[in-house]
């Protein structure tokens, strides 16, 4: 009896650990003695328990193979062994164990269905391919249902919030089912997109497979929501305030109606207060709603010609769906303007010497077969050297400290049909002009083809945006690219009349306006002015960049 009561007491504790494990059955082996600790394992694992019994000099060894989600409870005392078994009905779901149990996490890769009789399979979820990604699109599948896949093979192309990335297979098997086909939009991170199996004979069993709501959310958990959700909080709070009056207790003027009538009224925007109920005690029933809709339809037909005569012509428009890059860019720019205290510094730089040096360098490039150097390439080099000279501007703000970067990585804004991309030139201060020109052209081409990879745009410490050369914009103020603390807006070069050496003597010179947007939390006004002075020195004396 002592053994039986001990088993029952411990079984009650087990009932407080719901939803142990996910997609696989497990064995829980519990030895009831002074120092017993619970053990958890997966199917076909063999657990051995070596335990001191109540007599420290005696030791017993018990081993058992796991079978179909059975929990086996052992009690060992002086070589007398009693056990009981219980069937686990809850699938394993990420180890939401009761705090009474102390155990290490179990990483699940395989999925077993106890209800539908499906064989073992692997659910492939939408991966998080960038730090800001919360959803993605399937551009196209490179494998078809039934194809054999090997580790490292590309399964499909995924449109992230910044680029199109190839998703590789992590395990060998067969592609049994594609849940989301080519062109699928706005798939949440972690949502199941495909099923793979080990045996090709199991493929047909997944022909009509549809993941459940719990399975769809059981994949990789989505990343933490971006900081720009702060901007959405006032909206949600106002919605809560608006909804409070409607949640009050019923009054004496309450309108009674059947659930079906209420549903039908909500679907057709019918106010229940305008309908007289014909049901018991004046309740509104479905027939009352249908009669009201029928009468309203006749009235609409009667008044349609009059309304048509007095209604202005409808607007003609086309709705263009958001691309992933546009949605993320919009969120980041909104977050930047709402949370970063911008201020702006503008300076005019004479670029005559810069243009002369560019002509000389391009002659050398043509002779050697290299890429032509643009004014923007020279600007990138000057920005990088100015950041090396004034490193305070090569920093980022955090709540606890200002992080000053030792690498000078320059993001370059590139406009494409899909949206704005900012690929990065790494260690721009250490590279020559020819190398910078070649990398800018390669990255710009990849951006236009929507084939940038995360390493092509992550890790920038400062941004350059040029609307002068391509578009002739004289001067503008750019929005800081968080978490950076500065961005330089480049305007177009224009001829101006400047005073000459003598009286009534005038010369012509080319000047370019540049505006620096600064995060005042990181870059004080004097520091920003010092940086612009260093940048202007490199532009007006470009030979110093070659030293």
N, C-alpha and C positions, 0 to 999 in steps of 0.2 A: 504493500500500500504506500509505503514511503516513496518508492520509486515512481509509482503512478501519479501521486500528488505532485511530485517534483516536475514530472513531464508536463502535467496539465498547467501548472503555474507558469512554466516557461513558454508553453504554447500560447498563452494569453499575451505574452509580450510580443510573440511573433505576429499576432494579429494587428499590432500597431505599426507594422512596417509594410504599408500597401505599396503596390506597384514597384516591387523590388527592382526588376531587371527589364531590359528592353530588347525585344526581338529575339531572345534566346531564353531557354530555360536554364535555371541554375540549381545547384544543390547547396543547401545550407546545412552544415554539419555542426551540431552543438554538443559538446561534451560537458556534462554536468558534474563538475568537481570544483575544488576551491579556486583554481585559477583559469577556469574555462573561458575561452574567447571564441566568438563565432567565426566561421570560415565560409567563404563564398566561392563558387566555382562554376565553370561553364560545362555544357554537355560533353560527355565522353572524357571528362577529366577524372583522374583518380586521386583521391585525397587520403592521405595517411595521417592519422592522429596518434602521436605518441604522448602519453599523458601520465602524470603521477596520479595514482588513485589515492584513496584515503589513507592507505598504508604506504608511506613513501618508498618503502623498499620494493614494492611490487609495481610493475609497469606492464601495460597491455598495449598492443598495436592492432588497430582496426583499419581496414581498407575497404572501400566500396566504390563501384563505378556508378556515375550519374545516369539516371534513366528518366527521360520524359518529365522533367520538371518535378521530381519527387524530392521532398525535404525529408531527410533521415535524421532522427534524433537518437543519439547514443547515450547510454548511461553505463559507466564502467565503475565497478567497485569490487576489488579483490577477486578478479577473474569472473565475476557474475555480470553478464552483459544483457541489458534489456534495451530494446529499440522500438521506436514508433515511426511511421511514415505519414506524411501529409502531402497532398497534391497541390502544387502551386498553379493557380489559375491566372494570376496577373502576369503579363509579359514584362520583360525587363525594360525599364524606362529611365535610364540615366542615373540610377542610384539615388533615389529620394528616400534614403533610409531614415528610420526613426533614430533620434539622437542616442537612444540607449545602446545602439550597436556601434561598434568602432571597427571600420573596415576600410581598406584602400579601394580606390576607384577601379572599376573594370572597364576597359575600352572595348566596345562592341563594334564589330564590322559586319557580321553576318545577320541576316534576318530570317526568322523562322515563324511561320504562321500556324497557329494551333487550330484556328477556326475554319479557314478556307481550304486547308489541305495542300497549300502550295509548298513546293520544295524550297530548300535553302537558296537564298538569293541576296544580292547586294543592291541597296537603294543608293543611287548616285544623286546627290543634292546639288543645287546651284551653288557653286563655290563663291567665296568672297575674294575677289582678285585684286582689290585695291582698298586702301584704308577707309575710303569714304563710300564704298559700294554698299547699298542696301537692297538693290534689285538689279537684274540684268536681262538681256534679250538673247535669244538663240539666233545667231546669224545663219548658220547652216550646219547640218550634221555631215561629217565626213565618213561615218559608218552607218550601215543600214541594219535594221532588225534582222537578227540571225547571223550577222557577221561575227567572226572570231576576233577578239581583241587581245592584244598583248600589252604588257607593262611598258609604258612610255609612248604608246601609239596615241595619236591625236583623235579624240572622239568627236569633238565639235568645236565651232568657233563661237565664243561668247562676247557679246557687246557689253562692256562694262560702262561705268560712268565716264571713262576717259578714253578708251580705245577698244579695239577688237582683239581678244586674246584667245589663243588656242588652249583648250582644256585636254589634258592628257589622261589616259587610263592609268589607274594606280594598281590594277591587279588583272591577271590573265583570266579570261573567261569568254562568254558569248553575250552579245547584246540582245537581250530577250524582248525588251519593250522600250520604246521611246515615248515618254509621257508628253513632252512638249516638243513639237516638231519645228521645222525651219520657220523662222520669222516670228516665233512666239515672243510676246512682249511682256515686260514688267513682271518677271518671275522673281519672287522674293528669295533672298539668300537663305539656303537651307531647304527650299522646297524641292521635292523629288522631281527629277527631270528624266530619269532613265532607270532601267533595271538590268542587271547582269546576272548570269548564272554560270555555274561551273560545267554543267553537262548540257550538251546541245539538245539532248532529248527532253529537257525541261522547258525549252523555248516556247513550245505550243501552249503550255499551261498558263502563260502570261498574256495570251492574245487579248483577253478582255480585262486585263488587270487595271484597276484604278486605285491609286493610293488613298487611304482614308485621311481625314483631316488631321488626326493625331500623327499619322506617319509623315504627312507633309511637313509638320513642324518639328519632327524628331531628328532631322539631320543636323548639319552644322548650324549652330546658333548664329543669328545675324549679328553683325558688329554693333557696338554701342551707337545710339542715335547721334547724328552730328550735332554740333553745338548750336547750329542755326535753328534747332527746334525751340530754342528759347523764344524766338520770334513768334512761334505758333501758340505759346502758352496763353497770351491774352485772349486769343480767339476762343480757345477751349474753355477758359474761365468765364468768358462772357456768355458762351453757350450754356454753361451750367447755371449761371444766374438767370438766364431767360427761361430755363426749363423748370426752375423751382416753383413758380406759381402754379403750374399745371399739375404738380405732384401732391397738392394739398388734399385734405379729406373731402369726401363727397358732400355736397350741399343738398338743400331741399329741392333745388331746381335741376337735379341730376336727370339726365335723359337715359332711360333704360332701353337697351337694344340687345339683340342676340349677337354672339361672337361673329357669326357668318355675316350678319348685316353690317356690323362695324367694319369688318375687313373689306366688304364690297364698297362701303362708303369711303374708306380711306383710299382705295385704289382709284376711285373716280372723283375724288375731292368733293364729296357731297356733304354739306353741313347737316348733321343730324337734327339740329334745332329747327330746320325748315320742313321736317317731315313729321306727319302725324301717324303714330303707330296704330296698327290694326290687330296686334297680338294681344295676348292676355294682359289685363291691367294696363293697356296702352303701350306695351312693348313694341319697339320697331323690329320688324322681321325682314327677311331677305326680299319678300314680295313687295314690301313698301319701297325699298331702294330701287328695285327693278321698275316699278311703276313711275317713280320719280324720274329715273333716267330716260324712260320712254317719252314722258311728257316734255322733258327738257330738250330731247332731240327734235320733237316736232316744233317747239318754239324757236330752236336754232335755225331750222330750215325756213321758217316763216320770216325771220329777221335777217337772213343771210344777204339778200340783195341790197337792203338798206345799209348794212354794215360795209359791204364791199364798196359801195359808192363813196362812203365817207372815210375809208381807210387808205393811208398813203401806201405807195408802192413799197414792197419789201426790199430790204437791203440785199445786195448781191455780195457774197463773200465766200471764202474758202478757208476751212479749218485745217491748219498744218499741225500734225501731231508733234509733240516735243520729242527730240532725241535725248538719249541718256546724257550726253555731254552738255546739252543746253540746260537740262533740269539741274544738274549738279553745279554748273557754272552760275546759274541764277541763285541757287541757295548759298553758294560760297560768297558771291558778291554782295548779296543781301546781308549776310552775316558780317562781312567786312565793313560795310558802311554803317551798320547799326552798332557795332561793338568796338571798332578801332577809331580813335580820335585822329582823323586825317588833318594835316595841314600841308601847304603847297609852297614850293620855292621855285622860281623861274629865273633863268639866266640866258642871255644871248651869247653865243660863241661864234667867233670868226673861223670859218672852215676853209679859207683859201689854201693854206699850207696843207691841210688834210687832203683836199682834192688833188693838189699837185703830187703829194706822196702816193696817193692811190693810183694816179696815172702811171707813175714810174714803176710801182709794184706790179701793176697789171701787164705792163710790157714784159717784165721778167717772167710773169706767170704764163703768158702766151708762148714765150720762147721755150719754156720748160714743160708745157702741156698741162699746167696746173689750173685750178679753178680761179675764176676772176674774183677779186676782192671787192666787196661792196662797202658803202659808207657805214652800213649797219654793222658789218664785221669789225670795222675800226672802232665804232662806238662800243661794241661789246668788250673789246680789248681795253679801251679806256675806262669803262665802268669797272672791270675786274681789277685793274691796277689802282684805281681810286679807292676801291674797297680794301685793298691791301694796305693802302696808305692811311685810311681812316677806318679801322676795323669795327668801330662802334656801330657803323651802319650795316654791317654784315651780321646782324643779330636778330633774335626772335624773342617775343615776350611770352612768359608763362606767369602763372599766379604766384609762384614762389621765387623766381629768379629771372634774369635776362641771360639767355643762352647766346654766347658769342661764338660763331662758327669759324673754324680754322680753314675749312675748304671754301673756295669761292666758286659756287656753281650758279651760272646765270641762266634763268629761264627766258626764252624768247617767244613772244606772243605770235602765233600763226593763225590767220583766219582761213577757215575752210567752209565748204558747203554744209558740213555737219555741225559746225560751231567753232568756238575758239579753243585752240590747243596751246599749251606752253611747254614744249620740249626743253630739255636742259642741256647746257654746255658745261660739262664738269671741269673743274680746275682751269677755268678760262684764263686766269692770270699766268699760268705756266705754259700755255700753248701759243704757238706762233699764229700769225694772221692766216697763213695758208691752211693750217689745220682747222682753225675756227670756221673759215669760209666753207670748207668741205663738209664739216659736221652740220652746219646750219642748213645747207642745201639738202643733205641726206634726211635730216629730221623733218624739214618742211615737206619733203616729198612723202615721207611716211605718214605725216599728219594728214595730208590731203587724201591719202589712200586709206585712212582710218586703220593703220596697222602699227601704231605706236604700242610699245610694251611698257609695263610699269616702270622699268628702269630707265626709260627714255624721258620720263617727265617727273619722277619723284626725286626729292632731295635738293631742290633749288633753294638758294639763300637770298636772291635778289632777282628782279624781273625787269626786262627792257621791252617797251611797247613802242613801235615805230609806225606812225601814220603819216609821216612827212613824205618820205620817198615814194611809197606806193600810191598815196592818195592826195598828196599836196596839202595836208592839214597844217596850218601854221603853228598852232599851239593848242594843247589840250591837257586835261588833268585825268590821270589814270587812277583806277581803284586798286588798292594794295591787295596783293595775292597772299592771304593768310597761310601759314603763320609768319610770313616774312614781314619786315618792318619798312620796306621801301620799294618803290617802283619808279622807273624813269620813263617819261613820255617824250618821244623825239618828234619834233615838228620838221617842216620842210626848210630847206636852205633857200634864201632869196637874196637878190642883189640889193644893196643899199648904198646911198651916197654918204660918204664919210668925209670929214675935214681933211685937207691935205697938209703938207708941211708949211706952206706959205699962205699969206693972206689971199683970199678969194680963190684958193686952190681946193679942188675937190677930187676925191677918188671914189672908185667903186669897190665894194667888198661884199663877200657872201657871208651871211649870218644865219645861224640855225638856233631856233628857240628850243630849250629843253626845260621840262618841268618835273621836279622831283616831288612825289607824294610820300610823306613821312608819317610813321606812327609816333605820335608825340610821347607815348609811354616809354619808347626806346630811344628815339632820336630827338634830342633837344634842338631848338632852332639854330643855335651856334654850331652844333655838330653837323647838322644838315648843310649849313652854309659852308662849313669847312670842306665837306665832301664835294659839294658842287664846285668849289674853287679848285680842288685837286683835279676833278674831271675836266673842267675848262682848260686847265694847264696842259693836260695831255692832248686835248682836241686842237688847241691853238699851236702847240709845239709837238706835233706827232712824232718827230724823230726821237723824243724822249721815251716813247713806248718801246723802241727797239733796243734801248740800252739794257 
